[in-house]
């Protein structure tokens, strides 16, 4: 079992996944420009700022994650070649923290925010708040989709790390 290869493959899969944040961010920005240029109604004009903000947030998340995971590939090689058991332990710690964060933020907080935004749509009848709520829900659904697959990859990677750690423990 080559854990370095597994780690690099995990990072490469993340590199494939994070551009989806950028793609959706650019779609939101394009929608904002479309509402700005073509929007004639109050409702259409209300979407300009919320879609622009969502687009900038998603693009920023995507770019940040892309460069973070790109640099990890070289860091993995260096850390593994320096001390493989320590590398595995540090990755287990990082993976555990990341999985915990996903459970808290992605699978608990985001659904609560979606519910709150949906309630705003029902109870507040102004174009601005409806646009903010609908844009928020849409952006958070994108995050759930992308991060849901990232969670599955991280969970599989974590299980591989635990197996390798058990092998190192039985050798010592």
DAFEN-V579676 format. One record per residue. SS is DSSP state (helix for helix, strand for strand, loop for the rest). PHI is phi in whole degrees, 0 to 359 (NA if undefined). BURIAL is b if it has 9 or more other ideal C-beta (glycine too) atoms within 8 Angstrom, else e. Layout:
# DAFEN-V579676
SS | PHI | BURIAL
SS | PHI | BURIAL
This chain:
# DAFEN-V579676
loop | NA | e
loop | 261 | e
helix | 290 | b
helix | 296 | b
helix | 297 | e
helix | 299 | b
helix | 296 | b
helix | 295 | b
helix | 296 | e
helix | 297 | b
helix | 297 | b
helix | 293 | b
helix | 296 | b
helix | 294 | b
helix | 296 | b
helix | 286 | e
helix | 284 | b
helix | 296 | b
helix | 298 | b
helix | 294 | b
helix | 300 | b
helix | 296 | b
helix | 301 | b
helix | 294 | b
helix | 299 | b
helix | 293 | b
helix | 295 | b
helix | 298 | b
helix | 296 | b
helix | 298 | b
helix | 298 | b
helix | 299 | b
helix | 297 | e
helix | 298 | b
helix | 296 | b
helix | 293 | e
helix | 278 | e
helix | 249 | e
loop | 291 | b
loop | 250 | e
loop | 267 | e
helix | 298 | e
helix | 294 | b
helix | 298 | b
helix | 294 | b
helix | 293 | b
helix | 278 | b
helix | 303 | b
helix | 289 | e
helix | 301 | b
helix | 289 | b
helix | 294 | b
helix | 298 | b
helix | 298 | b
helix | 297 | b
helix | 295 | b
helix | 298 | b
helix | 296 | b
helix | 296 | b
helix | 297 | b
helix | 300 | b
helix | 298 | b
helix | 295 | b
helix | 298 | e
helix | 294 | b
helix | 299 | b
helix | 289 | e
helix | 297 | e
helix | 286 | b
helix | 296 | b
helix | 289 | e
helix | 297 | b
helix | 302 | b
helix | 291 | e
helix | 297 | e
helix | 301 | b
helix | 300 | b
helix | 296 | e
helix | 295 | b
helix | 294 | b
helix | 290 | e
helix | 284 | e
loop | 201 | e
helix | 301 | b
helix | 299 | e
helix | 293 | b
helix | 300 | b
helix | 298 | b
helix | 298 | b
helix | 293 | b
helix | 289 | b
helix | 298 | b
helix | 299 | e
helix | 295 | e
helix | 295 | b
helix | 300 | b
helix | 295 | e
helix | 293 | b
helix | 298 | b
helix | 297 | e
helix | 297 | b
helix | 302 | b
helix | 298 | b
helix | 283 | b
helix | 279 | b
helix | 286 | b
helix | 261 | b
helix | 238 | b
helix | 293 | e
helix | 298 | b
helix | 300 | b
helix | 295 | e
helix | 295 | b
helix | 298 | b
helix | 298 | e
helix | 298 | e
helix | 294 | b
helix | 295 | b
helix | 294 | e
helix | 298 | b
helix | 299 | b
helix | 288 | e
helix | 262 | e
loop | 245 | e
loop | 253 | e
loop | 250 | e
helix | 302 | b
helix | 296 | e
helix | 292 | b
helix | 294 | b
helix | 296 | b
helix | 299 | b
helix | 295 | b
helix | 294 | b
helix | 295 | b
helix | 298 | b
helix | 300 | b
helix | 297 | b
helix | 297 | b
helix | 291 | b
helix | 294 | b
helix | 300 | b
helix | 298 | b
helix | 299 | b
helix | 296 | e
helix | 290 | b
helix | 287 | b
helix | 297 | b
helix | 287 | b
helix | 295 | b
helix | 298 | b
helix | 298 | e
helix | 295 | b
helix | 295 | b
helix | 296 | b
helix | 296 | e
helix | 298 | b
helix | 300 | b
helix | 296 | e
helix | 296 | b
helix | 299 | b
helix | 297 | b
helix | 297 | b
helix | 295 | b
helix | 298 | b
helix | 296 | e
helix | 295 | b
helix | 298 | b
helix | 291 | e
helix | 285 | e
helix | 285 | e
loop | 265 | e
